[in-house]
């Protein structure tokens, strides 16, 4: 049914590259309840605590019973397409450049009617649909109606309209910033498996043996490149070579060292950790960010996403990993600024929070630990769904939920 | 005045100007990529060389170019002071800021081990080697540097560090040689082209890291990551080895300059040349 998206042709060096345009960004504060759901891949709608009805668009007061007690809750996503329309000319430059664009009016099973983007082909009036709440290129929540029974984002992977909502690695070129840790190595394999056309595998300290990288050498579509995030020149040199060819950047750099604040080694180790994590992210962002943001509309396979892999301890300090947690809390904060700057070009930023992974420096962490391959698979899945935030594994998910319930309890239970 | 009786220094600078005294730069260029000493990752680490630009005739500083740099004391071509090792910790004047400045200009002898090191990266220089060397060149002069030429400086990256699962495999002196050089020959210090004054496997020697233990325990110095020792004669060179004057410093990168009085048979080489 769907025409497979062909691999991108070589760029025409004589043609001007399009400046990224964005769909309309303005939203009410109440409507950001939808943004919160879309960012993590949940289909939510406003629901009135008074009369129990679902509401759309987002409001301050229930139009049925006038109750002000409205909250965003998970909602059933099924519905029927009442009417579809093919927009040939739009007053919005973003849609003009992508015309024709299809949208449809959907009667949701939960009662509300809403306007949803439609795939380029497929859904006609009367069809059953499964509506997804997703982030568009402006980073705002929109509805996208997929054919009912679609198993997952893969079904729409090649649809040009869905590709605007996702950051699918297929046919894209990916830079993994550090493959000298098991997470980075797993990312390389996962992205190649997901159809990335080329994966640059960043490797620091190439003068140290790395037998674990032997499998990458000479592998098709994989290229080991020298990259040391603690070294400004190394980052800049690589960006000069491949900055304009990096469509997805996966920052796996980390420096896991245990220790409390009073630990005799803590200052030196904290400095090393900050160099690699916080300053490393800044060096990467300064070198690769501007060109990625400029390439957000570079054909069907332009720059699409930036991924940070963060320990869940970025969300709440783990005293045994005091400075490591603090460094990643700073990375998390910085990532929000980076997201804002990348968003000018329609490039997404995904933060993947993960508990202890199966890696040497987490030797002392009790199970369950996350297998690097499982983490990589979930990152790929999140990009296909255009998410901004995922929590991988039981430890990260539990921490997220407990923080939402009572952050003070989380803090105390870490050491008491 | 000098026309009548040229001073020693006057003759020296005249020789340098005329080319009869060659100035050889024994220093590697400091770069972030240059391998550093590898320690088990759970203990304290020496920071590699880093350089970040302050400005380059741009908005950050319109008319000037400069950088902020950082590094561990034992980075690149560097000097070890006695305080570096626990055996030298109680000696007087054992740190960079207190050691006698007179020690920073001294003669050097060069022991050529290049062939043996090419055959065996774990080659160990022994007292017997030195005794044979002395048969040819005379006794090692007191208060002089002994430099072990391995041609290791021609290597770079992984081949220079030469690491495997047992650690680094690089040549160096054995324990007895160093003890003998210090006690029987009263040397000023020992210099190598590899990352340490000790051999790569010296953690397994007795005592561990004997060059560090014996040299620094007796108030002597170390030089490592030297380059171009193959351009020095076996005897007769003079080294200028002034490290940074860091308070209580244990070592520092430095520019090592050798003065070599050329014989007629030697090819005059370019004195301005840079790195290997």
Interface residues (C-beta under 8 A of the other chain):
Chain A: X206 X207 X208 X209 X228 X230 X231 X232 X233 X234 X265 X268 X272
Chain B: X32 X33 X35 X38 X43 X44 X45 X47 X48 X50 X51 X52 X53 X157 X158 X160 X161 X163 X164 X165
